[in-house]
Amino acid sequence: MNVEIDGIRYHVEKYGEGFPLLLLHGFTGDSSTWTPFCPIWGKHSTLIIPDIIGHGKSESPEKLNHYQIDSVANDLKGILDEIGINQVDVLGYSMGGRLALTFALLFPERVRKLILESTSPGLLTEEEREVRRMKDGELAKCILKDGIRSFVDYWEAIPLFSTMSRLPAAAKETIRIQRLNNSPKGLANSLVGMGTGSQTSWWWNLSQITNEVLLLTGEEDIKFCEIAKKMQKELQNGTWITIKNSGHAIHVEETEKFGTIVSDFLS
Ligand SMILES: C=C(O[C@H]1C=C[C@H](C(=O)CCC(=O)O)[C@@H](C(=O)O)[C@@H]1O)C(=O)O
């Protein structure tokens, strides 16, 4: 279905029966990220699966203010209001995890449980944020100048995704085709608008979260394991699980284990 929020068209998939579960894909992803999990999670949850602004079939507006993470979290609230859902469990992967955390902090009454896969609460210092904004800004310019194919070639080769080289060719091709289907403008504006350096740092707010939080990282994703370790220390009710033989994208690298861990946490 399509839902219009503040003049922005969002594409939203809905699947299954049970307590609502809002699923938030990562940068360059779309709602199809979660397709393999619909049969299992749809048995216990009503899955609400948006294409995040600038991604998939959702709109890629020109104005950058629509991409600010607080604004996108507000759009998610509007989507839930529009489809008549009050409280949700939320699962976010990477950029989607930063958005999930933002949503939980801005609208705590709307969230029951929170699952954060390979993500962060932003960057600790303004100096780090400034450097990251410049880096993401340059990457955004390259996306617009060199096109989506060149960007995807670059993106799938970054060290963070090195473990994905072990995936079957068909799985890699599915992810590549899905990334290529995104709008260059949408990805560029998403990087600048809701990139890691652009968002509010939530590090000092983690301790206020009273929800049950599950942190998931791939054992070989050292950077985000270190982030998760620090996050868990700040959380009142945080569980951290590392998944063996996996890097950043656990949901594709250890799909079955990931699906079971999520179902067990939500049950
Ligand atoms: C490269 C870094 O940051 C990027 C990596 C992961 C995030 C993401 O959503 C990638 C999803 C995917 O392609 O599978 C992305 C984000 O949070 O927006 C980051 O830009 C890094 O080393 O931090």
The ligand as a Gaussian input file, in Angstrom:
#p B3LYP/6-31G(d) Opt

LIG

0 1
 C       30.406000       2.371000       6.426000
 C       29.903000       2.797000       7.574000
 O       28.614000       3.275000       7.713000
 C       27.634000       2.843000       6.799000
 C       27.406000       1.402000       6.929000
 C       26.251000       0.890000       7.338000
 C       24.992000       1.637000       7.379000
 C       23.940000       0.920000       6.587000
 O       22.753000       1.223000       6.761000
 C       24.396000      -0.007000       5.533000
 C       23.323000      -1.002000       5.126000
 C       23.828000      -1.888000       4.010000
 O       24.343000      -1.375000       3.004000
 O       23.730000      -3.125000       4.167000
 C       25.121000       3.078000       6.910000
 C       24.118000       3.947000       7.712000
 O       23.972000       3.697000       8.926000
 O       23.576000       4.864000       7.112000
 C       26.454000       3.713000       7.134000
 O       26.538000       4.883000       6.312000
 C       30.642000       2.830000       8.850000
 O       31.781000       2.328000       8.851000
 O       30.061000       3.335000       9.840000

